[in-house]
Amino acid sequence: MHSSISGLLDHLARLAADRPRDDRGDVPGWVMVTLMTAIVVAALTPFVGDELRGLLVRAFSMVSG
């Protein structure tokens, strides 16, 4: 590895180690899971929307009657 890159990585590692831990800027895990689930549902809906709609209609008809 080139010495300037190595020096930069060492400097960044020292900065990260010296920085006090503060979780206020972190995104909570449940927010990330919710967001990723919404993205997956939105991405799949154009491909499987009709099948999901039929599945829900059958499920509701079994419960209500």
mmCIF file of the N, C-alpha and C atoms, coordinates in Angstrom:
data_MODEL
# 
_entry.id   MODEL 
# 
loop_
_atom_site.group_PDB 
_atom_site.id 
_atom_site.type_symbol 
_atom_site.label_atom_id 
_atom_site.label_alt_id 
_atom_site.label_comp_id 
_atom_site.label_asym_id 
_atom_site.label_entity_id 
_atom_site.label_seq_id 
_atom_site.pdbx_PDB_ins_code 
_atom_site.Cartn_x 
_atom_site.Cartn_y 
_atom_site.Cartn_z 
_atom_site.occupancy 
_atom_site.B_iso_or_equiv 
_atom_site.pdbx_formal_charge 
_atom_site.auth_seq_id 
_atom_site.auth_comp_id 
_atom_site.auth_asym_id 
_atom_site.auth_atom_id 
_atom_site.pdbx_PDB_model_num 
ATOM 1   N N  . MET A 1 1  ? 0.855   -1.170  0.000   1.00 0.00 ? 1  MET A N  1 
ATOM 2   C CA . MET A 1 1  ? 0.000   0.000   0.000   1.00 0.00 ? 1  MET A CA 1 
ATOM 3   C C  . MET A 1 1  ? 0.901   1.232   0.000   1.00 0.00 ? 1  MET A C  1 
ATOM 4   N N  . HIS A 1 2  ? 0.479   2.217   -0.689  1.00 0.00 ? 2  HIS A N  1 
ATOM 5   C CA . HIS A 1 2  ? 1.248   3.455   -0.770  1.00 0.00 ? 2  HIS A CA 1 
ATOM 6   C C  . HIS A 1 2  ? 1.282   4.128   0.598   1.00 0.00 ? 2  HIS A C  1 
ATOM 7   N N  . SER A 1 3  ? 2.398   4.748   0.926   1.00 0.00 ? 3  SER A N  1 
ATOM 8   C CA . SER A 1 3  ? 2.567   5.301   2.278   1.00 0.00 ? 3  SER A CA 1 
ATOM 9   C C  . SER A 1 3  ? 1.571   6.419   2.579   1.00 0.00 ? 3  SER A C  1 
ATOM 10  N N  . SER A 1 4  ? 1.183   7.218   1.594   1.00 0.00 ? 4  SER A N  1 
ATOM 11  C CA . SER A 1 4  ? 0.231   8.291   1.878   1.00 0.00 ? 4  SER A CA 1 
ATOM 12  C C  . SER A 1 4  ? -1.161  7.737   2.176   1.00 0.00 ? 4  SER A C  1 
ATOM 13  N N  . ILE A 1 5  ? -1.535  6.668   1.499   1.00 0.00 ? 5  ILE A N  1 
ATOM 14  C CA . ILE A 1 5  ? -2.825  6.036   1.776   1.00 0.00 ? 5  ILE A CA 1 
ATOM 15  C C  . ILE A 1 5  ? -2.788  5.385   3.155   1.00 0.00 ? 5  ILE A C  1 
ATOM 16  N N  . SER A 1 6  ? -1.672  4.738   3.464   1.00 0.00 ? 6  SER A N  1 
ATOM 17  C CA . SER A 1 6  ? -1.525  4.115   4.769   1.00 0.00 ? 6  SER A CA 1 
ATOM 18  C C  . SER A 1 6  ? -1.593  5.166   5.884   1.00 0.00 ? 6  SER A C  1 
ATOM 19  N N  . GLY A 1 7  ? -0.931  6.295   5.684   1.00 0.00 ? 7  GLY A N  1 
ATOM 20  C CA . GLY A 1 7  ? -0.968  7.371   6.673   1.00 0.00 ? 7  GLY A CA 1 
ATOM 21  C C  . GLY A 1 7  ? -2.365  7.934   6.847   1.00 0.00 ? 7  GLY A C  1 
ATOM 22  N N  . LEU A 1 8  ? -3.076  8.077   5.729   1.00 0.00 ? 8  LEU A N  1 
ATOM 23  C CA . LEU A 1 8  ? -4.449  8.589   5.797   1.00 0.00 ? 8  LEU A CA 1 
ATOM 24  C C  . LEU A 1 8  ? -5.343  7.628   6.567   1.00 0.00 ? 8  LEU A C  1 
ATOM 25  N N  . LEU A 1 9  ? -5.208  6.326   6.292   1.00 0.00 ? 9  LEU A N  1 
ATOM 26  C CA . LEU A 1 9  ? -6.018  5.334   7.008   1.00 0.00 ? 9  LEU A CA 1 
ATOM 27  C C  . LEU A 1 9  ? -5.692  5.317   8.497   1.00 0.00 ? 9  LEU A C  1 
ATOM 28  N N  . ASP A 1 10 ? -4.415  5.442   8.834   1.00 0.00 ? 10 ASP A N  1 
ATOM 29  C CA . ASP A 1 10 ? -4.026  5.506   10.243  1.00 0.00 ? 10 ASP A CA 1 
ATOM 30  C C  . ASP A 1 10 ? -4.624  6.724   10.920  1.00 0.00 ? 10 ASP A C  1 
ATOM 31  N N  . HIS A 1 11 ? -4.574  7.864   10.230  1.00 0.00 ? 11 HIS A N  1 
ATOM 32  C CA . HIS A 1 11 ? -5.123  9.110   10.787  1.00 0.00 ? 11 HIS A CA 1 
ATOM 33  C C  . HIS A 1 11 ? -6.633  8.981   11.005  1.00 0.00 ? 11 HIS A C  1 
ATOM 34  N N  . LEU A 1 12 ? -7.344  8.408   10.027  1.00 0.00 ? 12 LEU A N  1 
ATOM 35  C CA . LEU A 1 12 ? -8.790  8.231   10.172  1.00 0.00 ? 12 LEU A CA 1 
ATOM 36  C C  . LEU A 1 12 ? -9.126  7.265   11.306  1.00 0.00 ? 12 LEU A C  1 
ATOM 37  N N  . ALA A 1 13 ? -8.324  6.218   11.469  1.00 0.00 ? 13 ALA A N  1 
ATOM 38  C CA . ALA A 1 13 ? -8.556  5.268   12.557  1.00 0.00 ? 13 ALA A CA 1 
ATOM 39  C C  . ALA A 1 13 ? -8.354  5.936   13.908  1.00 0.00 ? 13 ALA A C  1 
ATOM 40  N N  . ARG A 1 14 ? -7.344  6.790   14.012  1.00 0.00 ? 14 ARG A N  1 
ATOM 41  C CA . ARG A 1 14 ? -7.116  7.510   15.284  1.00 0.00 ? 14 ARG A CA 1 
ATOM 42  C C  . ARG A 1 14 ? -8.258  8.477   15.565  1.00 0.00 ? 14 ARG A C  1 
ATOM 43  N N  . LEU A 1 15 ? -8.745  9.162   14.535  1.00 0.00 ? 15 LEU A N  1 
ATOM 44  C CA . LEU A 1 15 ? -9.867  10.078  14.729  1.00 0.00 ? 15 LEU A CA 1 
ATOM 45  C C  . LEU A 1 15 ? -11.114 9.327   15.195  1.00 0.00 ? 15 LEU A C  1 
ATOM 46  N N  . ALA A 1 16 ? -11.376 8.182   14.606  1.00 0.00 ? 16 ALA A N  1 
ATOM 47  C CA . ALA A 1 16 ? -12.554 7.400   14.982  1.00 0.00 ? 16 ALA A CA 1 
ATOM 48  C C  . ALA A 1 16 ? -12.427 6.869   16.403  1.00 0.00 ? 16 ALA A C  1 
ATOM 49  N N  . ALA A 1 17 ? -11.226 6.485   16.799  1.00 0.00 ? 17 ALA A N  1 
ATOM 50  C CA . ALA A 1 17 ? -11.017 5.953   18.144  1.00 0.00 ? 17 ALA A CA 1 
ATOM 51  C C  . ALA A 1 17 ? -11.124 7.056   19.196  1.00 0.00 ? 17 ALA A C  1 
ATOM 52  N N  . ASP A 1 18 ? -10.719 8.268   18.867  1.00 0.00 ? 18 ASP A N  1 
ATOM 53  C CA . ASP A 1 18 ? -10.755 9.376   19.819  1.00 0.00 ? 18 ASP A CA 1 
ATOM 54  C C  . ASP A 1 18 ? -12.144 9.986   19.958  1.00 0.00 ? 18 ASP A C  1 
ATOM 55  N N  . ARG A 1 19 ? -13.013 9.752   18.996  1.00 0.00 ? 19 ARG A N  1 
ATOM 56  C CA . ARG A 1 19 ? -14.346 10.356  18.999  1.00 0.00 ? 19 ARG A CA 1 
ATOM 57  C C  . ARG A 1 19 ? -15.220 9.668   20.042  1.00 0.00 ? 19 ARG A C  1 
ATOM 58  N N  . PRO A 1 20 ? -15.855 10.439  20.918  1.00 0.00 ? 20 PRO A N  1 
ATOM 59  C CA . PRO A 1 20 ? -16.764 9.825   21.895  1.00 0.00 ? 20 PRO A CA 1 
ATOM 60  C C  . PRO A 1 20 ? -18.000 9.255   21.195  1.00 0.00 ? 20 PRO A C  1 
ATOM 61  N N  . ARG A 1 21 ? -18.514 8.170   21.707  1.00 0.00 ? 21 ARG A N  1 
ATOM 62  C CA . ARG A 1 21 ? -19.672 7.502   21.119  1.00 0.00 ? 21 ARG A CA 1 
ATOM 63  C C  . ARG A 1 21 ? -20.922 8.301   21.424  1.00 0.00 ? 21 ARG A C  1 
ATOM 64  N N  . ASP A 1 22 ? -21.669 8.632   20.368  1.00 0.00 ? 22 ASP A N  1 
ATOM 65  C CA . ASP A 1 22 ? -22.898 9.397   20.504  1.00 0.00 ? 22 ASP A CA 1 
ATOM 66  C C  . ASP A 1 22 ? -23.933 8.791   19.573  1.00 0.00 ? 22 ASP A C  1 
ATOM 67  N N  . ASP A 1 23 ? -24.992 8.219   20.127  1.00 0.00 ? 23 ASP A N  1 
ATOM 68  C CA . ASP A 1 23 ? -25.989 7.531   19.322  1.00 0.00 ? 23 ASP A CA 1 
ATOM 69  C C  . ASP A 1 23 ? -27.098 8.443   18.817  1.00 0.00 ? 23 ASP A C  1 
ATOM 70  N N  . ARG A 1 24 ? -27.038 9.710   19.122  1.00 0.00 ? 24 ARG A N  1 
ATOM 71  C CA . ARG A 1 24 ? -28.133 10.589  18.718  1.00 0.00 ? 24 ARG A CA 1 
ATOM 72  C C  . ARG A 1 24 ? -28.283 10.690  17.203  1.00 0.00 ? 24 ARG A C  1 
ATOM 73  N N  . GLY A 1 25 ? -27.217 10.528  16.448  1.00 0.00 ? 25 GLY A N  1 
ATOM 74  C CA . GLY A 1 25 ? -27.299 10.633  14.998  1.00 0.00 ? 25 GLY A CA 1 
ATOM 75  C C  . GLY A 1 25 ? -27.605 9.322   14.311  1.00 0.00 ? 25 GLY A C  1 
ATOM 76  N N  . ASP A 1 26 ? -27.623 8.221   15.062  1.00 0.00 ? 26 ASP A N  1 
ATOM 77  C CA . ASP A 1 26 ? -27.863 6.916   14.457  1.00 0.00 ? 26 ASP A CA 1 
ATOM 78  C C  . ASP A 1 26 ? -29.349 6.710   14.200  1.00 0.00 ? 26 ASP A C  1 
ATOM 79  N N  . VAL A 1 27 ? -29.655 5.991   13.128  1.00 0.00 ? 27 VAL A N  1 
ATOM 80  C CA . VAL A 1 27 ? -31.034 5.640   12.822  1.00 0.00 ? 27 VAL A CA 1 
ATOM 81  C C  . VAL A 1 27 ? -31.362 4.367   13.577  1.00 0.00 ? 27 VAL A C  1 
ATOM 82  N N  . PRO A 1 28 ? -32.471 4.351   14.335  1.00 0.00 ? 28 PRO A N  1 
ATOM 83  C CA . PRO A 1 28 ? -32.839 3.141   15.068  1.00 0.00 ? 28 PRO A CA 1 
ATOM 84  C C  . PRO A 1 28 ? -33.095 1.974   14.112  1.00 0.00 ? 28 PRO A C  1 
ATOM 85  N N  . GLY A 1 29 ? -32.845 0.774   14.597  1.00 0.00 ? 29 GLY A N  1 
ATOM 86  C CA . GLY A 1 29 ? -33.009 -0.406  13.765  1.00 0.00 ? 29 GLY A CA 1 
ATOM 87  C C  . GLY A 1 29 ? -34.414 -0.593  13.248  1.00 0.00 ? 29 GLY A C  1 
ATOM 88  N N  . TRP A 1 30 ? -35.422 -0.309  14.058  1.00 0.00 ? 30 TRP A N  1 
ATOM 89  C CA . TRP A 1 30 ? -36.792 -0.523  13.620  1.00 0.00 ? 30 TRP A CA 1 
ATOM 90  C C  . TRP A 1 30 ? -37.169 0.424   12.487  1.00 0.00 ? 30 TRP A C  1 
ATOM 91  N N  . VAL A 1 31 ? -36.559 1.604   12.442  1.00 0.00 ? 31 VAL A N  1 
ATOM 92  C CA . VAL A 1 31 ? -36.826 2.537   11.348  1.00 0.00 ? 31 VAL A CA 1 
ATOM 93  C C  . VAL A 1 31 ? -36.255 1.973   10.044  1.00 0.00 ? 31 VAL A C  1 
ATOM 94  N N  . MET A 1 32 ? -35.041 1.425   10.118  1.00 0.00 ? 32 MET A N  1 
ATOM 95  C CA . MET A 1 32 ? -34.422 0.854   8.929   1.00 0.00 ? 32 MET A CA 1 
ATOM 96  C C  . MET A 1 32 ? -35.209 -0.356  8.427   1.00 0.00 ? 32 MET A C  1 
ATOM 97  N N  . VAL A 1 33 ? -35.676 -1.219  9.340   1.00 0.00 ? 33 VAL A N  1 
ATOM 98  C CA . VAL A 1 33 ? -36.443 -2.398  8.936   1.00 0.00 ? 33 VAL A CA 1 
ATOM 99  C C  . VAL A 1 33 ? -37.753 -1.963  8.279   1.00 0.00 ? 33 VAL A C  1 
ATOM 100 N N  . THR A 1 34 ? -38.426 -0.982  8.862   1.00 0.00 ? 34 THR A N  1 
ATOM 101 C CA . THR A 1 34 ? -39.685 -0.490  8.301   1.00 0.00 ? 34 THR A CA 1 
ATOM 102 C C  . THR A 1 34 ? -39.467 0.112   6.921   1.00 0.00 ? 34 THR A C  1 
ATOM 103 N N  . LEU A 1 35 ? -38.435 0.918   6.783   1.00 0.00 ? 35 LEU A N  1 
ATOM 104 C CA . LEU A 1 35 ? -38.143 1.557   5.500   1.00 0.00 ? 35 LEU A CA 1 
ATOM 105 C C  . LEU A 1 35 ? -37.783 0.523   4.433   1.00 0.00 ? 35 LEU A C  1 
ATOM 106 N N  . MET A 1 36 ? -36.950 -0.440  4.787   1.00 0.00 ? 36 MET A N  1 
ATOM 107 C CA . MET A 1 36 ? -36.561 -1.461  3.809   1.00 0.00 ? 36 MET A CA 1 
ATOM 108 C C  . MET A 1 36 ? -37.754 -2.328  3.408   1.00 0.00 ? 36 MET A C  1 
ATOM 109 N N  . THR A 1 37 ? -38.639 -2.639  4.362   1.00 0.00 ? 37 THR A N  1 
ATOM 110 C CA . THR A 1 37 ? -39.834 -3.419  4.049   1.00 0.00 ? 37 THR A CA 1 
ATOM 111 C C  . THR A 1 37 ? -40.740 -2.651  3.094   1.00 0.00 ? 37 THR A C  1 
ATOM 112 N N  . ALA A 1 38 ? -40.917 -1.363  3.341   1.00 0.00 ? 38 ALA A N  1 
ATOM 113 C CA . ALA A 1 38 ? -41.745 -0.539  2.454   1.00 0.00 ? 38 ALA A CA 1 
ATOM 114 C C  . ALA A 1 38 ? -41.149 -0.476  1.053   1.00 0.00 ? 38 ALA A C  1 
ATOM 115 N N  . ILE A 1 39 ? -39.833 -0.394  0.952   1.00 0.00 ? 39 ILE A N  1 
ATOM 116 C CA . ILE A 1 39 ? -39.181 -0.350  -0.356  1.00 0.00 ? 39 ILE A CA 1 
ATOM 117 C C  . ILE A 1 39 ? -39.375 -1.665  -1.101  1.00 0.00 ? 39 ILE A C  1 
ATOM 118 N N  . VAL A 1 40 ? -39.230 -2.785  -0.394  1.00 0.00 ? 40 VAL A N  1 
ATOM 119 C CA . VAL A 1 40 ? -39.416 -4.094  -1.032  1.00 0.00 ? 40 VAL A CA 1 
ATOM 120 C C  . VAL A 1 40 ? -40.856 -4.248  -1.507  1.00 0.00 ? 40 VAL A C  1 
ATOM 121 N N  . VAL A 1 41 ? -41.821 -3.863  -0.690  1.00 0.00 ? 41 VAL A N  1 
ATOM 122 C CA . VAL A 1 41 ? -43.232 -3.969  -1.072  1.00 0.00 ? 41 VAL A CA 1 
ATOM 123 C C  . VAL A 1 41 ? -43.515 -3.089  -2.279  1.00 0.00 ? 41 VAL A C  1 
ATOM 124 N N  . ALA A 1 42 ? -42.997 -1.866  -2.275  1.00 0.00 ? 42 ALA A N  1 
ATOM 125 C CA . ALA A 1 42 ? -43.219 -0.962  -3.403  1.00 0.00 ? 42 ALA A CA 1 
ATOM 126 C C  . ALA A 1 42 ? -42.570 -1.489  -4.677  1.00 0.00 ? 42 ALA A C  1 
ATOM 127 N N  . ALA A 1 43 ? -41.416 -2.127  -4.548  1.00 0.00 ? 43 ALA A N  1 
ATOM 128 C CA . ALA A 1 43 ? -40.723 -2.653  -5.728  1.00 0.00 ? 43 ALA A CA 1 
ATOM 129 C C  . ALA A 1 43 ? -41.430 -3.887  -6.291  1.00 0.00 ? 43 ALA A C  1 
ATOM 130 N N  . LEU A 1 44 ? -42.025 -4.705  -5.441  1.00 0.00 ? 44 LEU A N  1 
ATOM 131 C CA . LEU A 1 44 ? -42.665 -5.941  -5.899  1.00 0.00 ? 44 LEU A CA 1 
ATOM 132 C C  . LEU A 1 44 ? -44.120 -5.756  -6.332  1.00 0.00 ? 44 LEU A C  1 
ATOM 133 N N  . THR A 1 45 ? -44.760 -4.702  -5.885  1.00 0.00 ? 45 THR A N  1 
ATOM 134 C CA . THR A 1 45 ? -46.182 -4.504  -6.163  1.00 0.00 ? 45 THR A CA 1 
ATOM 135 C C  . THR A 1 45 ? -46.525 -4.518  -7.648  1.00 0.00 ? 45 THR A C  1 
ATOM 136 N N  . PRO A 1 46 ? -45.761 -3.876  -8.525  1.00 0.00 ? 46 PRO A N  1 
ATOM 137 C CA . PRO A 1 46 ? -46.135 -3.942  -9.953  1.00 0.00 ? 46 PRO A CA 1 
ATOM 138 C C  . PRO A 1 46 ? -46.091 -5.354  -10.529 1.00 0.00 ? 46 PRO A C  1 
ATOM 139 N N  . PHE A 1 47 ? -45.289 -6.232  -9.961  1.00 0.00 ? 47 PHE A N  1 
ATOM 140 C CA . PHE A 1 47 ? -45.137 -7.574  -10.498 1.00 0.00 ? 47 PHE A CA 1 
ATOM 141 C C  . PHE A 1 47 ? -46.114 -8.568  -9.899  1.00 0.00 ? 47 PHE A C  1 
ATOM 142 N N  . VAL A 1 48 ? -46.464 -8.417  -8.633  1.00 0.00 ? 48 VAL A N  1 
ATOM 143 C CA . VAL A 1 48 ? -47.307 -9.398  -7.947  1.00 0.00 ? 48 VAL A CA 1 
ATOM 144 C C  . VAL A 1 48 ? -48.566 -8.775  -7.347  1.00 0.00 ? 48 VAL A C  1 
ATOM 145 N N  . GLY A 1 49 ? -48.911 -7.574  -7.775  1.00 0.00 ? 49 GLY A N  1 
ATOM 146 C CA . GLY A 1 49 ? -50.065 -6.872  -7.201  1.00 0.00 ? 49 GLY A CA 1 
ATOM 147 C C  . GLY A 1 49 ? -51.373 -7.618  -7.371  1.00 0.00 ? 49 GLY A C  1 
ATOM 148 N N  . ASP A 1 50 ? -51.614 -8.160  -8.590  1.00 0.00 ? 50 ASP A N  1 
ATOM 149 C CA . ASP A 1 50 ? -52.871 -8.873  -8.831  1.00 0.00 ? 50 ASP A CA 1 
ATOM 150 C C  . ASP A 1 50 ? -52.971 -10.147 -7.995  1.00 0.00 ? 50 ASP A C  1 
ATOM 151 N N  . GLU A 1 51 ? -51.859 -10.867 -7.873  1.00 0.00 ? 51 GLU A N  1 
ATOM 152 C CA . GLU A 1 51 ? -51.864 -12.086 -7.076  1.00 0.00 ? 51 GLU A CA 1 
ATOM 153 C C  . GLU A 1 51 ? -52.096 -11.778 -5.600  1.00 0.00 ? 51 GLU A C  1 
ATOM 154 N N  . LEU A 1 52 ? -51.457 -10.732 -5.098  1.00 0.00 ? 52 LEU A N  1 
ATOM 155 C CA . LEU A 1 52 ? -51.656 -10.346 -3.695  1.00 0.00 ? 52 LEU A CA 1 
ATOM 156 C C  . LEU A 1 52 ? -53.090 -9.898  -3.443  1.00 0.00 ? 52 LEU A C  1 
ATOM 157 N N  . ARG A 1 53 ? -53.648 -9.149  -4.383  1.00 0.00 ? 53 ARG A N  1 
ATOM 158 C CA . ARG A 1 53 ? -55.026 -8.691  -4.235  1.00 0.00 ? 53 ARG A CA 1 
ATOM 159 C C  . ARG A 1 53 ? -55.976 -9.889  -4.176  1.00 0.00 ? 53 ARG A C  1 
ATOM 160 N N  . GLY A 1 54 ? -55.767 -10.877 -5.058  1.00 0.00 ? 54 GLY A N  1 
ATOM 161 C CA . GLY A 1 54 ? -56.599 -12.087 -5.052  1.00 0.00 ? 54 GLY A CA 1 
ATOM 162 C C  . GLY A 1 54 ? -56.437 -12.874 -3.766  1.00 0.00 ? 54 GLY A C  1 
ATOM 163 N N  . LEU A 1 55 ? -55.212 -12.954 -3.273  1.00 0.00 ? 55 LEU A N  1 
ATOM 164 C CA . LEU A 1 55 ? -54.952 -13.653 -2.014  1.00 0.00 ? 55 LEU A CA 1 
ATOM 165 C C  . LEU A 1 55 ? -55.689 -12.985 -0.859  1.00 0.00 ? 55 LEU A C  1 
ATOM 166 N N  . LEU A 1 56 ? -55.643 -11.661 -0.796  1.00 0.00 ? 56 LEU A N  1 
ATOM 167 C CA . LEU A 1 56 ? -56.341 -10.938 0.276   1.00 0.00 ? 56 LEU A CA 1 
ATOM 168 C C  . LEU A 1 56 ? -57.854 -11.095 0.158   1.00 0.00 ? 56 LEU A C  1 
ATOM 169 N N  . VAL A 1 57 ? -58.379 -11.031 -1.057  1.00 0.00 ? 57 VAL A N  1 
ATOM 170 C CA . VAL A 1 57 ? -59.826 -11.188 -1.240  1.00 0.00 ? 57 VAL A CA 1 
ATOM 171 C C  . VAL A 1 57 ? -60.270 -12.568 -0.773  1.00 0.00 ? 57 VAL A C  1 
ATOM 172 N N  . ARG A 1 58 ? -59.529 -13.613 -1.148  1.00 0.00 ? 58 ARG A N  1 
ATOM 173 C CA . ARG A 1 58 ? -59.865 -14.973 -0.696  1.00 0.00 ? 58 ARG A CA 1 
ATOM 174 C C  . ARG A 1 58 ? -59.762 -15.094 0.823   1.00 0.00 ? 58 ARG A C  1 
ATOM 175 N N  . ALA A 1 59 ? -58.744 -14.510 1.409   1.00 0.00 ? 59 ALA A N  1 
ATOM 176 C CA . ALA A 1 59 ? -58.562 -14.595 2.860   1.00 0.00 ? 59 ALA A CA 1 
ATOM 177 C C  . ALA A 1 59 ? -59.715 -13.896 3.590   1.00 0.00 ? 59 ALA A C  1 
ATOM 178 N N  . PHE A 1 60 ? -60.090 -12.704 3.119   1.00 0.00 ? 60 PHE A N  1 
ATOM 179 C CA . PHE A 1 60 ? -61.188 -11.981 3.765   1.00 0.00 ? 60 PHE A CA 1 
ATOM 180 C C  . PHE A 1 60 ? -62.520 -12.696 3.572   1.00 0.00 ? 60 PHE A C  1 
ATOM 181 N N  . SER A 1 61 ? -62.718 -13.314 2.425   1.00 0.00 ? 61 SER A N  1 
ATOM 182 C CA . SER A 1 61 ? -63.982 -14.020 2.224   1.00 0.00 ? 61 SER A CA 1 
ATOM 183 C C  . SER A 1 61 ? -64.059 -15.264 3.104   1.00 0.00 ? 61 SER A C  1 
ATOM 184 N N  . MET A 1 62 ? -62.938 -15.898 3.383   1.00 0.00 ? 62 MET A N  1 
ATOM 185 C CA . MET A 1 62 ? -62.938 -17.058 4.281   1.00 0.00 ? 62 MET A CA 1 
ATOM 186 C C  . MET A 1 62 ? -63.245 -16.646 5.717   1.00 0.00 ? 62 MET A C  1 
ATOM 187 N N  . VAL A 1 63 ? -62.799 -15.492 6.114   1.00 0.00 ? 63 VAL A N  1 
ATOM 188 C CA . VAL A 1 63 ? -63.008 -15.024 7.497   1.00 0.00 ? 63 VAL A CA 1 
ATOM 189 C C  . VAL A 1 63 ? -64.414 -14.500 7.679   1.00 0.00 ? 63 VAL A C  1 
ATOM 190 N N  . SER A 1 64 ? -64.931 -13.762 6.703   1.00 0.00 ? 64 SER A N  1 
ATOM 191 C CA . SER A 1 64 ? -66.223 -13.101 6.889   1.00 0.00 ? 64 SER A CA 1 
ATOM 192 C C  . SER A 1 64 ? -67.407 -14.001 6.530   1.00 0.00 ? 64 SER A C  1 
ATOM 193 N N  . GLY A 1 65 ? -67.205 -15.093 5.860   1.00 0.00 ? 65 GLY A N  1 
ATOM 194 C CA . GLY A 1 65 ? -68.396 -15.857 5.518   1.00 0.00 ? 65 GLY A CA 1 
ATOM 195 C C  . GLY A 1 65 ? -68.103 -17.250 5.319   1.00 0.00 ? 65 GLY A C  1 
# 
